[in-house]
Amino acid sequence: MKASVIKCISGIVFSCFSVSAFSQCEIQNRVSPDGSMQYYMEPVNFYWTSAKSLKGDIVTDKENYFLELQPVPFPEKSVGKKLKADLILKLSNGESCNLKHYDTRYLENDSIMKMLFLIDRQDIDKMRTFEVTEADIDMMGEEGVRTYQFKLHKSALKEQLDCFLKDDEKKKK
């Protein structure tokens, strides 16, 4: 009886770890508003409290790589469409990456705001090597720059970039 309980618990623990390890590489696709195909992974939580949260993921069109962020709370659409400042990411090695603002979109009857930032080619290698520890988003107005300390899934962006780039390398062979 004791052995079967241990086997059952071991199986549950193994399946939990294997699901979390492999779910990061589930590449999905969607058609963007401009008609091009986008490839992405499910957004993960980087920061969460009852007052604010930040989710995000890597998105690519197979030519460029983007960081898509969903900050909460977010401004109403008329103000949010004016958010054009670049994003500053701080990495675990102490360096920073400056990602250019690409687009801001409101989805599902304006209940979700997604900000898209272009990842420069030189920053891809840094982001594949080091974890992201912080994101500074300029929310304009009275709030100014909102800083999110990554408390959850610090290595998710690194893992997602690896998945996309390994997938691209396989297809080239």
N, C-alpha and C positions, 0 to 999 in steps of 0.2 A: 504494500500500500504506500509506504513512504517513498519507495523508488518511483512509483508511477506519478506521485504528486511532484517530485523533483523533476521528472521528465516533462511533465505538463508545464510547470513553471518555466523550465529552461526553454521549451518550445515557444511559449508566449514571449519571453524576453528576446529570443532570437528573432522572432517574426517582427516584433516592434522595432528592433534595430535595423533589420534588413529593409523594412518598409520605409523608414525614415532616410536610410542611406540611398535607396534607389529612387524614391519619389522626387528627389531634386533633379533628376535627369529626364523627367518626362516632358519632352518638348511638345508644345501645342502650337497651333497656328490659327490665325484670324486674318481677315481682310481689313486693312486700315481704311480710314475715311478717304484717302486719296487713291484707293484701289490697289495698292501694293500689298503683298503678302508679308505678314509679320509673324515671327516665331518667338515664343515666350514660354516662361514657366510660371507656375502658380506663385502669386506674391506671398512672401513670408513676413511675419512680424519682426521688426527690429526693435521696436520700443512700444510699450503699452502701459498706460495708466488710465484711470477713469477720466482724467482731464485731456489727455492727448495721446495719440498713437501714430506710428509710422510703419507702413507696409511697403514692400517693393520687390522688384525682380528685374532681371536682365531681359531686354527685348532686342531682336535683331531683324534686319531685312536681308541678311546674308552679305551685305556690303558694309554696314555700319552697326555698331553696338551702342545700345542706349540703356540708361538706368531709368526705370519707371517707378516713381514714388507716389504714394497715396497718403498725404498727411491729413490728420484729423486733430483739431477742427480745421476747416478751410473756409476761405472767404466766399461770399456770394459770387455768382458768375461774373457780374459786371466788374468786380474788383479782381477776381482771380484771373481773368483773361489778360489783365495788365501785368501779371507776374512774369517778368522776363529776365530776372537776375540769374547769374550762374550759380551752380551748386558747389560748395566746398566740402569734400570728403576728407576726413582725417583717417590715416591708416595706422596699423599697429606698430609700424617702424618709425612713427613720428612725422612722416612726410604727409603732404596734402596733395589732392588731385582737384583741379578746377574743371568741372564739367559744364559745357555750354548748354544753356537753356535751348530746347528745341521746340517744345509744344506744351500747352496746358489744355486738357480736355475735361469736360464734365459729362458724366454718364448716368444712366438709370434715373432719368428725371432730375438731374443735378444733385443726386444723393452721394455721388462719388466724384472726387476730383483727382485726376492723374496728371502728374508732371513728368515730362520726358526730357532727359538730359543726354546729350551726345558724349560718349566716352571716346576721348582722343586715343589714337593708336598707341602713343607712348604710355598712356595710363593703363592700358589693358594688361601689360606685363606686371605692373605694380599691383593692380587689383587681383591678379591671379596668384601673386606671391604673398601678399599681406592681407589680413582681415581689415574690414572697415570698422572703425571704432566710433565715428561721429559723423553726423551730417548737419551742415548749416544751411538752412533754407531761408532766403529773404522773403518774408511775407508782407513786406511794405507796411505803410501806415504806422499806427502807434506801436504795433508789436515789433516791427523790424525783423531782425534775424532770429529765427527760431532754431535752437540747437537741440538735436536729438542724440543722446548718448546711446549707442547700440548696446542693449542689454541682452537681446535675444538673437540667435542665429547670426552671429558675427561673421561666420565663414560662408554664409549662404551665397553671397555675390561671387566670391572666389570659386565656389563649387559650380555655380551656374555658368560662369564664363568658361570654366574647364569643360563642362558638358558640351556647350555650343562649339567650342573650338575643336574638341576631339571629334565631335560629330562631323564638322566640316572637313577635318583631315581624313576621316574614313571615306567620305564621299569623293574626295579628290583622288584616292588610290584606285 
